[in-house]
Amino acid sequence: MSDKPTKSTEKAGLSRRTLGVPSITLMIIAASAPLTVVAGGVTTSFAVTGSLGVPLGFLLIAIILTLFAVGYTAMSRYVTNAGAFYAYVARGIGRPAGVGGALVALIAYNAMQIGIYGLFGFQLSLFLEAKLGFASPWWLWVVLCIIVVGVLGVNRVDLSAKVLGTLVALEFAVVIVFDVFAFNASPEGVSTATLNPAALFGPALGLILVFGVAAFMGFESGAIYSEEAKDPKRTVPRATYAAVIIIGLFYAFSAWAFSVGIGPSQIVEASREAGPDLMFIFMTDRTSVLIADIMTLLFVGSLFAALQAFHNAVARYFYSLGREGVMPRVFARTSKAGAPWVGSIVQSSLALVVVAGFALAGGPFGGAAALDAPDFLFPVLTMFTWLTNTGAAGLVLLMGITAFAVFGFFRRNNQGLNPWTTIVAPLLSGVLLIVMFVLILGNFQLMLDQEEPDATTFVLPGLIILGLVIGIVWGYILRAKQPALYQQIGSGESD
C-alpha cells in the first residue's frame, strides 16, 4: 500500500453538511428496528427469561448506554471520523488496538446486516405464499433486497435518510396503535406487575440484559455520520442522546403494553407458544386480517430499514480504513454524490456470497410450501440467529473497549471537561459493557437456541476475538513496515 493517496482518494470524499439531528436520529433508530424489536425481541425476552422484568430491563440497558454516550459523544466533538470506533480506540488506547477495533466493527456490522437478510427473506416469502399462494424461495427476495440496498448505498446519504425516516415513522405508528389496543384489551387490568423492580433484579437479570441489549444495536452509529453532519460537534451528540432515550422509553413502554394486553400471568407462556407472531395474532383477533397484514408488511419494512442502516455503516468503515491506508486505498473512492461507493459494493457483494452459501446449505428452494421442513426454517434458525447474535456480541465488546478509549483520550487531552464526563462515566460504562459481553459469552448457547453446545457456540464469538487479534497484529506490522502510514491511523478528520 502506498502512503500517498491516489487521485481517486483526493476527491471531495463524503458529502458534507448534509445530515441534521432528525436525519441522523432516524438512521440510528432504523438500525435498531423498533417494530422488529417489539414484535420479536420483546416476546423472545419474555419467553427465554421467563421473567416479567423485561420492560424495566430495557430501561436499565438504556441507562447503561446513556452512561456510555456521555464520554462517547464528548469525544465525538474532538474526533470526527466515519470509522467512529476505529478512530476513538486508536486515539484513546493506541493505533494497533484501533485497527483491531476496526476489524471487530466490520465483522459485527456485517454479521448484523447479513443475518437480518435471513429473517427478511423468510417473512416476505411466507407472507406472499399465505396471501397470494405464490411459493417462492426466501433467497430470491434477499437478492432483490440486496440490489435495492446497494443502489441506495451508492447514492446521496440524505436519500437513504428520507427512506429510512419514512419507514421508522410508520413503524412507530404501528407500534403505538398496538399499544393502544393492548391497554384497551387488558384482560387482567392495567397491571404494573412488570414494572416491579423485584421482577428485574432477580436470577434472570443477566439473561434480560443479554437478550435486551441486541435491541439497541445501532444506537452508537451516529458518530459514523459525523463527517456528513451539518454540525458534527452538536449534531452527533444530540442525535445519539435522542435516539437512545427515545428507543429506551419506547421499548420499555411497549413491552409493558404487551404484558398488559396479554396479561402478566400469561405473557411468558403466550410468548413461548407464539413467538414473534404473538403481536400479529393479537391484532388479528381484535381488529381485522387486513390490519394484521399491513403490520406484517411494515415489519418487513422495519427489517429493510435496519438492513440499509447497517449497510451504510459498513460502507463508511471501509471508506475510513481505505482513506488512511489500513485497507486498500480503493475503498476511499466516493461517488459524485459523496457516497462511499466501493465500500457499498463490497458490502453488497459479501452479503450475496454469504446468502448464497446459506441458500445452498438450506436446499435448492426452501419455500413456504413445506412449512414443517427444516429447509424452510433454515435462514431463520441459522443465518439470522447465528449472525445477528454474533454481531451484537461484537458491538457490545467494541463499546466496552471504546469506553476505556474515551478515558484514555481525555486523560491525555482533558479539554477542560469535568471528571464525570472524562473519567467516571467512561470507566463505569466500560466495566458494565464488558460484564455484559461476558454474560453474552456465558449464555451464547442459549442465544443460539441450542440444547447442547456445538462448534458454533465457540466459533461464532471466536470470530470477534480473532478479528480483534488479527487487527492488533496488523497494526504492529504497519508500524514496522510503513511507519508514515502508521502515524495516519485514526487521524481521519479530527480537529
C-alpha positions in Angstrom: 0.0 0.0 0.0 1.3 3.4 -0.9 1.4 6.2 1.7 0.5 8.7 -1.0 -3.2 8.9 -1.8 -4.3 8.1 -5.3 -6.2 10.5 -7.4 -9.4 8.7 -6.6 -8.9 9.4 -2.9 -8.2 13.0 -3.5 -11.8 13.6 -4.4 -14.1 15.6 -2.1 -14.9 12.5 -0.1 -18.1 12.0 1.7 -20.8 14.6 1.2 -20.5 17.4 3.8 -23.0 19.4 5.8 -25.8 17.1 4.7 -27.4 15.5 7.7 -29.1 17.3 10.6 -30.2 15.9 14.0 -33.5 14.4 12.8 -31.9 12.6 9.9 -29.1 11.0 12.0 -31.5 10.2 14.8 -33.9 8.4 12.4 -31.0 6.4 10.8 -29.8 5.4 14.3 -33.4 4.3 15.2 -33.7 2.5 11.9 -30.8 0.3 12.7 -32.5 -0.7 16.0 -35.7 -1.7 14.0 -38.4 -0.7 16.6 -41.2 -2.8 15.1 -38.9 -5.9 14.9 -37.8 -5.4 18.5 -41.3 -5.1 19.8 -42.7 -8.0 17.8 -39.7 -10.3 18.1 -37.3 -9.0 20.7 -39.9 -8.5 23.5 -41.6 -11.9 23.0 -38.2 -13.6 22.8 -37.1 -11.9 26.1 -40.3 -12.9 27.9 -40.1 -16.5 26.5 -36.4 -17.2 27.2 -36.0 -15.4 30.6 -39.4 -16.4 32.0 -39.3 -13.1 33.8 -41.7 -10.2 34.0 -38.8 -7.8 34.3 -38.4 -7.2 30.5 -39.8 -3.7 30.4 -37.5 -2.5 33.2 -34.7 -4.4 31.6 -35.0 -2.1 28.5 -34.8 1.0 30.8 -31.7 -0.4 32.6 -29.9 -1.0 29.3 -30.9 2.5 28.1 -29.3 3.9 31.3 -26.1 1.9 30.8 -25.9 3.1 27.1 -26.7 6.7 28.1 -23.8 6.4 30.5 -21.6 5.2 27.7 -22.9 8.1 25.5 -21.6 10.7 28.0 -18.0 10.1 27.1 -18.6 8.8 23.6 -20.4 12.0 22.5 -17.9 14.2 24.3 -15.1 12.6 22.3 -17.1 13.0 19.1 -16.6 16.8 19.4 -12.9 16.3 19.1 -12.6 13.3 16.8 -14.6 13.4 13.5 -14.2 10.2 11.6 -16.5 8.0 9.6 -14.8 5.0 11.2 -16.0 6.1 14.6 -15.0 3.2 17.0 -11.8 2.7 15.0 -10.7 6.3 15.4 -11.7 6.5 19.0 -9.9 3.4 20.1 -6.8 4.4 18.0 -6.7 7.8 19.6 -7.6 6.6 23.1 -5.7 3.3 23.6 -3.3 3.0 20.6 -3.2 2.6 16.9 -2.9 -1.2 16.9 -5.9 -1.5 19.2 -7.7 0.9 16.8 -7.1 -1.4 13.8 -8.3 -4.3 16.0 -11.4 -2.4 16.8 -12.0 -1.7 13.1 -12.0 -5.4 12.2 -14.3 -6.1 15.1 -16.6 -3.4 13.8 -16.6 -4.7 10.2 -17.3 -8.3 11.4 -20.1 -7.1 13.8 -21.8 -4.7 11.4 -21.6 -7.2 8.5 -22.9 -10.0 10.7 -25.9 -7.9 11.9 -26.7 -6.8 8.4 -26.4 -10.1 6.6 -28.1 -12.0 9.4 -31.2 -9.8 9.1 -31.5 -10.7 5.4 -32.4 -14.2 6.6 -35.4 -13.0 8.5 -36.4 -10.6 5.7 -36.5 -13.4 3.1 -38.3 -15.7 5.5 -41.0 -13.2 6.4 -41.6 -12.0 2.9 -41.7 -15.5 1.3 -44.1 -16.7 4.0 -46.4 -13.7 3.6 -46.6 -13.9 -0.2 -47.4 -17.6 -0.1 -50.1 -17.2 2.6 -51.8 -14.3 0.8 -51.2 -14.9 -2.9 -50.5 -18.6 -3.0 -47.1 -17.8 -4.6 -44.4 -20.1 -3.4 -41.0 -18.6 -3.7 -37.5 -19.2 -2.3 -36.6 -16.9 0.5 -33.2 -16.1 -1.1 -34.9 -14.6 -4.2 -36.3 -11.7 -2.1 -33.0 -11.3 -0.4 -31.1 -10.9 -3.7 -33.6 -8.3 -4.8 -33.3 -6.5 -1.5 -29.5 -6.5 -1.7 -29.8 -4.8 -5.0 -32.1 -2.1 -3.7 -30.0 -1.6 -0.6 -26.9 -1.3 -2.7 -28.5 1.3 -5.0 -29.4 3.4 -2.1 -26.0 2.9 -0.6 -24.2 4.4 -3.6 -26.5 7.5 -3.7 -26.6 10.6 -1.5 -26.9 9.7 2.1 -29.8 12.1 2.6 -31.8 9.9 0.1 -31.3 6.9 2.5 -32.2 9.2 5.4 -35.5 10.1 3.8 -36.4 6.5 3.0 -35.4 5.3 6.5 -37.2 8.2 8.1 -40.5 7.3 6.4 -40.2 3.6 7.4 -39.3 4.5 11.0 -42.3 6.8 11.3 -44.6 4.0 10.0 -43.0 1.6 12.5 -43.7 3.9 15.4 -47.3 4.5 14.2 -48.0 0.8 14.0 -46.5 0.0 17.5 -48.4 2.9 19.0 -51.6 1.5 17.5 -50.8 -1.9 19.0 -50.1 -0.3 22.4 -53.5 1.4 22.4 -55.2 -1.9 21.6 -53.2 -3.7 24.2 -54.2 -1.3 27.0 -57.8 -1.4 25.8 -57.8 -5.2 26.0 -56.1 -5.6 29.4 -57.6 -8.9 30.5 -56.1 -8.6 33.9 -56.5 -4.8 34.1 -53.7 -2.3 33.6 -51.3 -4.2 35.8 -48.0 -2.8 36.8 -46.6 -6.2 37.7 -43.9 -6.0 35.0 -42.8 -2.6 36.4 -42.0 -4.0 39.8 -38.2 -3.7 40.4 -38.3 -7.1 42.1 -39.2 -8.7 38.7 -36.0 -7.3 37.2 -33.4 -7.7 40.0 -33.7 -11.4 40.3 -32.0 -14.6 39.0 -33.0 -13.7 35.4 -31.3 -10.2 35.4 -28.3 -11.4 33.3 -30.5 -13.0 30.7 -32.7 -10.0 30.5 -29.7 -7.8 29.8 -28.2 -10.3 27.3 -31.4 -10.6 25.2 -32.3 -6.9 25.6 -29.1 -5.3 24.6 -29.4 -6.5 21.0 -32.5 -4.3 20.6 -30.2 -1.2 21.0 -27.5 -2.2 18.5 -27.0 0.6 16.1 -27.6 3.4 18.6 -23.9 4.1 18.6 -23.8 4.7 14.8 -24.4 8.4 15.0 -20.7 9.1 15.0 -20.3 7.2 11.8 -22.1 10.0 10.0 -20.0 12.8 11.7 -18.3 13.8 8.5 -21.6 14.2 6.8 -23.3 16.0 9.7 -24.3 19.7 9.4 -22.5 20.4 12.6 -20.6 17.4 13.9 -19.9 18.9 17.4 -23.6 19.3 18.1 -25.5 17.1 15.7 -23.9 13.8 16.6 -24.2 14.1 20.4 -27.8 15.4 20.2 -28.8 12.6 17.8 -27.2 9.9 19.9 -28.9 11.0 23.1 -32.2 11.5 21.4 -32.0 8.0 19.8 -31.1 6.1 23.0 -33.7 7.9 25.1 -36.5 7.5 22.5 -35.9 3.9 21.9 -35.3 3.0 25.5 -38.6 4.6 26.7 -40.4 3.3 23.6 -39.3 -0.3 24.1 -40.0 -0.3 27.8 -43.5 1.2 27.4 -44.3 -1.2 24.5 -43.1 -4.2 26.5 -45.3 -3.1 29.4 -48.2 -2.6 27.0 -47.6 -6.1 25.6 -47.8 -7.6 29.1 -51.0 -5.7 29.8 -52.6 -6.7 26.5 -51.9 -10.4 27.0 -52.0 -10.4 30.8 -48.9 -10.6 33.1 -49.8 -14.1 34.2 -50.0 -15.2 30.5 -47.3 -13.2 28.7 -44.4 -15.7 29.3 -46.4 -18.8 28.2 -48.0 -16.9 25.2 -44.6 -15.7 24.1 -43.2 -19.2 24.2 -46.1 -20.6 22.2 -46.5 -17.9 19.5 -43.1 -16.2 19.5 -42.9 -13.1 17.2 -46.3 -13.9 15.7 -48.0 -13.0 19.0 -48.4 -9.4 18.1 -50.0 -10.2 14.8 -52.3 -12.8 16.3 -53.3 -10.3 18.9 -54.1 -7.6 16.3 -56.0 -10.1 14.0 -58.2 -11.1 16.9 -59.0 -7.5 17.9 -59.1 -5.7 14.5 -59.0 -7.5 11.2 -56.8 -9.6 9.0 -56.2 -6.5 6.8 -54.7 -4.6 9.7 -52.5 -7.5 10.7 -51.4 -7.9 7.1 -50.4 -4.2 7.0 -48.5 -4.6 10.2 -46.7 -7.7 8.7 -45.6 -5.7 5.7 -44.4 -2.9 7.9 -42.5 -5.5 9.9 -40.7 -6.4 6.6 -40.2 -2.7 6.1 -38.6 -2.5 9.5 -36.1 -5.1 8.6 -35.3 -3.3 5.3 -34.6 -0.1 7.3 -32.2 -1.9 9.6 -30.5 -3.5 6.5 -29.9 -0.1 5.0 -28.6 1.5 8.2 -26.1 -1.3 8.8 -25.1 -1.3 5.1 -24.3 2.4 5.4 -22.2 1.8 8.5 -20.1 -0.9 6.9 -19.5 1.2 3.7 -18.2 4.1 5.8 -15.9 1.9 7.8 -14.4 0.6 4.6 -14.1 4.2 3.4 -12.3 5.4 6.6 -9.9 2.5 6.6 -9.1 2.9 2.9 -8.5 6.6 3.2 -5.9 6.0 5.9 -4.2 3.1 4.0 -5.1 0.5 6.6 -7.0 -1.3 3.9 -6.5 -0.8 0.1 -6.9 2.8 -1.0 -9.6 1.9 -3.5 -12.0 1.8 -0.6 -11.7 5.6 -0.2 -13.3 6.2 -3.5 -16.5 8.1 -3.4 -19.2 9.0 -6.0 -20.0 12.5 -7.2 -22.9 12.3 -4.7 -20.3 11.8 -1.9 -21.2 8.2 -1.2 -18.5 5.6 -0.4 -19.5 3.5 -3.5 -16.6 1.0 -3.4 -17.3 0.1 0.2 -21.0 -0.1 -0.6 -20.4 -2.5 -3.5 -18.1 -4.7 -1.5 -20.6 -5.0 1.4 -23.4 -5.9 -1.1 -21.1 -8.5 -2.7 -20.1 -10.0 0.6 -23.8 -10.3 1.5 -24.5 -12.1 -1.8 -21.7 -14.6 -1.2 -22.9 -15.4 2.4 -26.6 -15.6 1.4 -25.6 -17.9 -1.5 -23.8 -20.2 0.9 -26.7 -20.4 3.3 -29.2 -20.9 0.4 -27.1 -23.8 -0.9 -26.8 -25.3 2.5 -30.5 -25.0 3.1 -31.7 -26.7 -0.1 -32.5 -25.5 -3.6 -35.9 -24.0 -2.9 -36.7 -23.5 0.8 -40.1 -22.0 0.0 -43.1 -21.7 2.3 -44.9 -24.7 0.8 -43.3 -27.1 3.2 -43.8 -25.3 6.5 -42.6 -28.2 8.6 -39.5 -28.8 6.5 -36.1 -27.8 8.0 -35.1 -26.2 4.7 -37.8 -23.5 5.2 -36.7 -22.6 8.6 -33.0 -22.7 7.8 -32.5 -18.9 7.1 -34.1 -18.0 10.4 -32.7 -20.7 12.6 -29.2 -20.4 11.3 -28.4 -17.4 9.2 -30.4 -14.9 11.3 -29.7 -16.4 14.7 -26.0 -17.1 14.2 -25.1 -13.8 12.6 -27.2 -11.3 14.5 -26.1 -12.7 17.9 -22.5 -12.7 16.8 -22.9 -9.1 15.6 -24.5 -8.0 18.9 -21.7 -9.6 20.9 -19.1 -7.8 18.8 -20.7 -4.4 19.2 -21.1 -4.8 22.9 -17.4 -5.7 23.2 -16.4 -2.8 21.0 -18.5 -0.3 23.0 -16.8 -1.6 26.2 -13.3 -1.1 24.6 -14.3 2.3 23.3 -15.5 3.5 26.7 -12.0 2.8 28.0 -10.5 4.5 25.0 -12.6 7.7 25.8 -11.0 7.6 29.3 -7.5 7.3 27.7 -8.1 10.1 25.2 -9.3 12.6 27.9 -6.5 11.6 30.3 -4.1 13.0 27.7 -6.4 15.7 26.3 -8.6 16.9 29.2 -10.1 19.7 27.1 -11.3 21.3 30.4 -14.2 18.9 30.8 -15.4 17.7 34.2 -14.4 14.4 35.8 -17.9 12.9 35.3 -17.5 13.2 31.5 -13.9 12.2 31.2 -13.4 9.6 34.0 -16.4 8.4 35.9 -19.0 7.8 33.1 -16.5 6.2 30.6 -14.9 3.8 33.2 -18.3 2.8 34.8 -19.9 2.2 31.4 -16.8 0.4 30.2 -16.9 -2.0 33.1 -20.7 -2.6 32.7 -20.4 -3.2 29.0 -17.5 -5.7 29.4 -19.6 -7.5 32.1 -22.5 -7.7 29.6 -20.1 -9.1 27.0 -19.0 -11.8 29.4 -22.7 -12.6 30.1 -23.3 -12.9 26.4 -20.5 -15.4 26.0 -21.7 -17.3 29.0 -25.2 -17.6 27.5 -24.3 -17.9 23.8 -25.6 -21.4 23.7 -29.0 -20.2 24.9 -28.9 -17.3 22.4 -28.4 -19.8 19.6 -31.3 -21.9 21.0 -29.1 -25.0 21.3 -29.9 -27.8 23.7 -26.2 -28.7 23.8 -23.2 -26.6 22.8 -21.5 -27.4 19.5 -18.8 -25.9 17.4 -20.8 -22.8 16.5 -21.2 -22.0 20.2 -17.5 -21.2 20.3 -16.6 -20.5 16.7 -19.0 -17.6 16.2 -18.0 -15.5 19.2 -14.4 -16.6 18.5 -14.6 -14.7 15.2 -14.9 -11.5 17.1 -11.9 -12.2 19.3 -9.9 -13.4 16.2 -10.8 -10.2 14.4 -9.5 -8.1 17.3 -6.2 -10.1 17.5 -5.6 -10.0 13.7 -6.3 -6.3 13.7 -3.8 -5.6 16.5 -1.2 -7.7 14.8 -1.8 -5.9 11.5 -1.4 -2.6 13.3 2.0 -3.6 14.6 3.1 -4.8 11.2 2.2 -1.4 9.8 4.2 0.3 12.5 7.2 -1.8 11.5 6.8 -1.8 7.7 5.1 1.5 7.0 5.7 4.0 9.8 4.5 7.0 7.9 1.2 5.3 7.2 1.0 4.0 10.7 1.0 7.6 12.0 -2.1 8.3 10.0 -4.2 5.6 11.7 -7.2 7.2 13.4 -6.4 10.7 12.2 -9.2 11.0 9.7 -10.9 14.3 10.0 -10.0 15.1 13.6 -9.6 18.6 14.9 
